[in-house]
């Protein structure tokens, strides 16, 4: 009798959850992006927020909370009420790298977040100021070896895939390049264009304008395949470092404890958004491959990425207090 009563109660609660999901949302939703306005993650976040607003008939408000490689925004999202009205644009930095890199975090990635879906993936680019006398990866390595510790590069923040990707490359190439962490990709790119920093690494979307205008020169892309938008730029892999691959990814997570019925609805709606022709076309323009997943597949993907980057952090000897 007790088992029957428990089963009946579970059925009632399940039905209530489904009914709630069907009427959801009934008020504006907050969508936290842990990087500044104008950066690649922000561009993606605003696209997702706009399309979800259309589907839900409620405003989805982008809330930029940048700082510390995405961990500031992640901490805020982790502490939000799990009521279905706060989402976090989780990413490789805050949800796969940070746990191994930072001595202390205001959140625990696997404990405090419920993965919903991956949005997409994009590669990074290594770019140089036009005045730097290097045009290829081989010339870059030779220049760095001839000037040990004197060559610097900028990234959007410490703990991001551009930062760790360059640290991984430096380890493989046996060079020493000094990292300069900025508060976002736009500032790093601006300083490269102005000549304050000779090298920068960032996601491809943020770098297309300065490259196309000749204010920066791309020497390599970090994916295994060349970018269709930059077909003349070789990969690091084909430049002598076989198997080298570093990609950034974006996804959507909710605070842990958010109702499963709501998570399923958001996954379904985001999958529709990411498979729509207009969004796929826009993502292609942004040099991002749309890659929606099930909730379970995204959780497994994050776990695998966390394991991979923990080894990179260990091998590179990188640590942030």
Backbone torsions as a table, in degrees:
resi	resn	phi	psi	omega
1	UNK	NA	-40.2	179.5
2	UNK	-64.5	-41.7	179.2
3	UNK	-64.1	-40.3	179.5
4	UNK	-64.0	-41.8	179.1
5	UNK	-64.6	-40.6	178.8
6	UNK	-64.3	-40.2	179.7
7	UNK	-65.1	-40.9	179.2
8	UNK	-64.8	-41.0	177.8
9	UNK	-64.4	-41.1	178.1
10	UNK	-62.3	-39.3	179.2
11	UNK	-64.3	-42.1	179.0
12	UNK	-62.9	-44.6	-179.6
13	UNK	-65.4	-37.7	178.5
14	UNK	-63.0	-43.7	179.1
15	UNK	-63.1	-39.0	178.4
16	UNK	-64.0	-39.2	-179.8
17	UNK	-65.0	-41.5	179.4
18	UNK	-64.6	-43.9	179.4
19	UNK	-61.7	-41.3	178.6
20	UNK	-60.7	-45.0	-178.5
21	UNK	-63.0	-35.5	-178.0
22	UNK	-67.0	-31.3	-179.4
23	UNK	-93.9	-5.5	-176.4
24	UNK	-77.0	144.0	-6.5
25	UNK	-93.0	159.6	-179.4
26	UNK	-113.8	6.3	178.5
27	UNK	-155.7	169.8	-179.6
28	UNK	-57.6	150.9	-177.4
29	UNK	-116.5	139.6	177.5
30	UNK	-95.5	134.3	-178.8
31	UNK	-124.8	102.5	-174.7
32	UNK	-83.4	123.8	173.7
33	UNK	-111.0	119.9	-172.7
34	UNK	-85.9	26.8	177.6
35	UNK	-137.6	161.7	-173.1
36	UNK	-71.4	162.0	176.4
37	UNK	-59.2	138.8	179.3
38	UNK	94.2	-18.4	177.5
39	UNK	-75.8	162.0	-177.8
40	UNK	-53.8	-46.2	179.2
41	UNK	-60.4	-34.5	179.3
42	UNK	-67.1	-40.8	177.9
43	UNK	-59.9	-44.6	179.0
44	UNK	-66.0	-43.9	-178.8
45	UNK	-60.9	-40.7	-179.2
46	UNK	-69.4	-32.1	175.8
47	UNK	-65.8	-45.6	178.8
48	UNK	-63.7	-44.7	-178.3
49	UNK	-61.7	-40.9	-179.7
50	UNK	-63.3	-45.4	-177.4
51	UNK	-70.6	-36.7	177.4
52	UNK	-67.8	-35.9	177.1
53	UNK	-59.3	-40.1	179.8
54	UNK	-65.8	-41.1	-178.5
55	UNK	-70.1	-43.9	-172.8
56	UNK	-85.8	-19.2	-176.4
57	UNK	70.7	18.8	176.8
58	UNK	-132.7	147.6	-179.4
59	UNK	-71.6	130.7	172.7
60	UNK	-106.0	112.0	-170.9
61	UNK	-97.0	122.4	176.1
62	UNK	-76.6	128.1	-179.0
63	UNK	-119.5	101.4	-179.3
64	UNK	-77.9	116.8	178.4
65	UNK	-128.3	78.4	-174.0
66	UNK	-86.7	162.9	176.3
67	UNK	135.0	143.1	174.3
68	UNK	53.1	48.8	175.0
69	UNK	62.2	30.3	178.9
70	UNK	92.4	-6.6	-175.7
71	UNK	-76.5	-24.6	176.7
72	UNK	-64.3	-51.3	178.8
73	UNK	-62.9	-37.6	178.9
74	UNK	-63.2	-41.2	179.3
75	UNK	-62.7	-40.3	178.7
76	UNK	-64.9	-44.2	-179.5
77	UNK	-65.4	-38.9	-178.5
78	UNK	-63.6	-30.1	-178.6
79	UNK	-89.7	-4.1	-178.8
80	UNK	-71.1	155.0	178.1
81	UNK	-64.2	135.1	-179.6
82	UNK	-81.5	56.1	-173.8
83	UNK	-105.0	7.5	179.1
84	UNK	85.8	8.1	-178.2
85	UNK	-117.8	12.4	171.7
86	UNK	-137.4	128.6	175.5
87	UNK	-127.1	156.7	-176.7
88	UNK	-126.2	130.0	175.4
89	UNK	-80.5	84.7	-178.9
90	UNK	-67.3	159.8	-171.8
91	UNK	-159.4	174.2	-176.8
92	UNK	-59.7	-36.2	-176.9
93	UNK	-69.9	-55.0	-173.3
94	UNK	-77.2	-28.5	-172.5
95	UNK	-112.5	-6.1	178.2
96	UNK	-127.0	-34.6	-176.1
97	UNK	-94.9	-41.9	-169.5
98	UNK	-56.7	-37.5	-176.7
99	UNK	-60.1	-29.8	179.2
100	UNK	-94.8	-18.4	-171.4
101	UNK	-93.8	-40.2	-174.7
102	UNK	-92.8	137.9	177.7
103	UNK	-65.6	-34.4	178.3
104	UNK	-139.6	140.2	176.7
105	UNK	-129.5	147.7	177.8
106	UNK	-80.4	12.7	-179.3
107	UNK	-160.2	165.0	174.9
108	UNK	-116.8	112.2	-172.0
109	UNK	-51.1	-54.4	-177.7
110	UNK	-71.9	-26.8	-177.8
111	UNK	-81.3	-37.2	-168.1
112	UNK	-97.6	-3.1	-178.5
113	UNK	-129.1	147.1	173.3
114	UNK	-109.1	106.1	179.8
115	UNK	-63.3	137.8	-179.4
116	UNK	-109.3	-56.9	176.6
117	UNK	-163.0	152.2	168.8
118	UNK	-78.6	142.5	175.7
119	UNK	-88.6	-54.8	-177.8
120	UNK	-178.6	178.8	-178.9
121	UNK	-129.7	153.4	177.1
122	UNK	-149.7	155.4	-180.0
123	UNK	-91.0	169.9	173.2
124	UNK	-104.7	161.5	175.9
125	UNK	-124.1	142.8	168.9
126	UNK	-98.2	119.0	-179.0
127	UNK	-122.2	156.0	179.6
128	UNK	-131.8	157.6	173.6
129	UNK	-68.0	141.8	-178.9
130	UNK	-55.3	-23.0	-179.4
131	UNK	-80.6	-12.6	178.8
132	UNK	-77.9	128.3	-173.8
133	UNK	-79.3	54.8	175.4
134	UNK	-137.0	140.0	-179.8
135	UNK	-125.4	-13.1	-177.3
136	UNK	-134.9	168.6	176.7
137	UNK	-62.7	-41.3	-179.8
138	UNK	-61.3	-41.6	178.4
139	UNK	-68.9	-35.0	177.6
140	UNK	-63.5	-46.6	179.9
141	UNK	-63.3	-43.0	179.9
142	UNK	-62.7	-41.0	179.7
143	UNK	-66.1	-41.1	179.9
144	UNK	-66.0	-38.9	179.4
145	UNK	-69.4	-31.6	178.8
146	UNK	-77.3	-16.9	-179.4
147	UNK	-131.5	62.1	-174.8
148	UNK	-59.7	125.5	178.3
149	UNK	77.2	-1.2	-178.2
150	UNK	-99.2	-18.2	-178.6
151	UNK	-92.5	132.7	-179.3
152	UNK	-121.0	158.6	175.7
153	UNK	-138.7	148.5	179.3
154	UNK	-105.7	147.5	174.0
155	UNK	-137.4	170.5	-176.9
156	UNK	-65.5	-27.9	179.5
157	UNK	-178.5	158.7	173.3
158	UNK	-67.4	140.9	177.3
159	UNK	89.2	1.2	178.2
160	UNK	-89.2	169.2	179.6
161	UNK	-65.4	-33.6	174.0
162	UNK	-60.8	-41.6	178.6
163	UNK	-64.6	-55.7	-176.5
164	UNK	-68.5	-31.2	177.3
165	UNK	-64.5	-40.9	178.2
166	UNK	-70.6	-35.5	176.3
167	UNK	-64.2	-39.5	176.8
168	UNK	-64.0	-45.2	179.0
169	UNK	-62.8	-42.9	-179.9
170	UNK	-60.8	-37.3	177.7
171	UNK	-64.9	-44.9	-179.6
172	UNK	-67.3	-37.9	-177.1
173	UNK	-85.5	-7.5	-178.9
174	UNK	58.0	51.5	177.3
175	UNK	-127.7	162.9	177.3
176	UNK	-119.4	112.6	178.8
177	UNK	-124.5	129.5	-174.1
178	UNK	-80.8	129.0	-179.2
179	UNK	-87.5	134.0	173.4
180	UNK	-118.6	113.7	-178.3
181	UNK	-89.0	130.7	177.4
182	UNK	-107.0	177.9	178.8
183	UNK	-95.8	20.0	179.0
184	UNK	157.2	155.8	-179.4
185	UNK	-60.5	-39.8	-179.0
186	UNK	-56.0	-39.4	-179.9
187	UNK	-69.1	-40.4	179.1
188	UNK	-63.8	-42.9	-179.5
189	UNK	-67.9	-40.0	178.4
190	UNK	-60.5	-42.0	179.7
191	UNK	-69.4	-32.4	176.2
192	UNK	-67.2	-45.6	179.0
193	UNK	-60.2	-37.4	-179.4
194	UNK	-80.3	-5.9	177.7
195	UNK	86.7	6.6	179.5
196	UNK	-74.3	-27.6	176.9
197	UNK	-133.8	134.9	-173.2
198	UNK	-81.4	-21.8	-175.2
199	UNK	-136.1	147.7	174.9
200	UNK	-144.9	152.8	176.1
201	UNK	-130.1	132.0	-179.4
202	UNK	-160.0	171.0	174.2
203	UNK	-62.2	147.4	-177.5
204	UNK	-55.9	-45.3	-174.6
205	UNK	-51.6	-40.5	-177.1
206	UNK	-74.2	-14.9	-172.6
207	UNK	-102.1	-12.1	-177.1
208	UNK	-58.2	-47.8	-178.2
209	UNK	-57.8	-51.6	-179.8
210	UNK	-65.0	-30.9	178.3
211	UNK	-70.4	-46.2	-177.9
212	UNK	-66.6	-26.1	179.2
213	UNK	-90.2	-3.4	179.0
214	UNK	82.6	8.0	-179.9
215	UNK	-83.7	-9.3	176.2
216	UNK	-147.3	154.4	-179.7
217	UNK	-120.7	125.7	178.5
218	UNK	-86.5	132.5	178.6
219	UNK	-111.4	-18.8	178.4
220	UNK	-166.1	150.8	174.3
221	UNK	-111.2	145.2	-171.3
222	UNK	-91.7	-0.3	175.8
223	UNK	-83.3	169.2	179.7
224	UNK	-77.0	-20.9	178.2
225	UNK	-115.4	149.7	177.0
226	UNK	-65.9	153.7	178.0
227	UNK	-79.3	132.2	177.8
228	UNK	-58.9	-29.3	-179.8
229	UNK	-78.2	-19.4	-179.7
230	UNK	-134.2	64.2	-172.6
231	UNK	-64.2	-20.4	-178.8
232	UNK	-87.2	-6.9	-178.8
233	UNK	-90.4	118.3	-178.3
234	UNK	-73.3	163.5	174.8
235	UNK	-85.9	161.0	173.7
236	UNK	-63.8	-37.1	179.4
237	UNK	-56.6	-48.2	-178.5
238	UNK	-81.4	-3.1	178.4
239	UNK	-95.0	14.9	174.5
240	UNK	113.1	0.1	-178.1
241	UNK	-120.5	76.1	-172.7
242	UNK	-57.7	134.2	177.8
243	UNK	85.0	-3.8	-179.4
244	UNK	-69.1	124.8	178.6
245	UNK	-151.3	123.1	175.1
246	UNK	-135.6	120.8	176.8
247	UNK	-127.5	149.4	173.8
248	UNK	-96.2	152.9	176.5
249	UNK	-140.9	155.5	177.6
250	UNK	-125.3	149.0	175.8
251	UNK	-152.0	-175.4	177.3
252	UNK	-124.9	128.8	177.0
253	UNK	-125.3	160.2	174.7
254	UNK	-122.2	159.7	173.4
255	UNK	-58.1	138.9	178.6
256	UNK	-56.5	141.0	-178.7
257	UNK	100.8	-8.7	176.0
258	UNK	-63.6	139.3	-175.4
259	UNK	-56.6	137.5	-178.4
260	UNK	-59.9	-36.8	-179.6
261	UNK	-62.7	-37.7	177.6
262	UNK	-69.8	-43.9	179.2
263	UNK	-59.7	-40.4	179.3
264	UNK	-65.2	-40.4	179.5
265	UNK	-65.1	-44.5	-179.5
266	UNK	-65.1	-39.3	176.5
267	UNK	-60.1	-45.3	-179.6
268	UNK	-63.4	-44.4	-177.9
269	UNK	-68.7	-40.1	178.2
270	UNK	-67.3	-35.5	177.4
271	UNK	-62.6	-39.7	176.7
272	UNK	-64.0	-42.9	179.1
273	UNK	-60.1	-48.4	-173.6
274	UNK	-72.9	-18.9	178.9
275	UNK	-97.0	-3.5	179.4
276	UNK	-72.5	147.1	-174.4
277	UNK	-62.4	-41.0	-176.9
278	UNK	-68.8	-38.4	178.9
279	UNK	-70.8	-38.9	177.9
280	UNK	-63.5	-37.9	177.6
281	UNK	-65.1	-42.1	179.0
282	UNK	-66.7	-39.8	178.2
283	UNK	-63.8	-37.7	177.2
284	UNK	-63.3	-41.4	176.0
285	UNK	-59.6	-35.1	-178.6
286	UNK	-84.0	0.0	-178.3
287	UNK	62.0	43.0	177.1
288	UNK	-124.0	131.1	177.7
289	UNK	-90.5	114.2	178.1
290	UNK	-63.0	131.9	-175.0
291	UNK	-147.3	65.1	180.0
292	UNK	-65.6	152.1	-178.4
293	UNK	-138.1	171.1	168.4
294	UNK	-75.0	166.0	177.6
295	UNK	-60.9	-42.8	-177.8
296	UNK	-66.8	-41.4	-179.5
297	UNK	-66.1	-37.0	179.7
298	UNK	-68.1	-40.0	177.5
299	UNK	-61.2	-41.8	179.2
300	UNK	-67.2	-37.4	178.7
301	UNK	-63.1	-45.6	179.8
302	UNK	-62.3	-41.1	179.7
303	UNK	-61.7	-42.1	179.6
304	UNK	-66.9	-41.0	178.5
305	UNK	-64.9	-38.7	179.2
306	UNK	-61.7	-43.1	179.1
307	UNK	-64.7	-43.0	-178.7
308	UNK	-62.8	-48.0	-175.2
309	UNK	-75.4	-22.4	173.8
310	UNK	-62.4	-38.1	178.7
311	UNK	-69.7	-38.5	178.3
312	UNK	-63.8	-44.8	179.3
313	UNK	-59.9	-42.4	179.8
314	UNK	-64.9	-47.4	-177.5
315	UNK	-66.1	-36.6	-178.4
316	UNK	-81.8	-14.0	-180.0
317	UNK	67.4	33.2	-178.6
318	UNK	-93.9	136.6	176.6
319	UNK	-149.7	145.1	178.6
320	UNK	-128.7	129.8	-179.9
321	UNK	-76.4	NA	NA
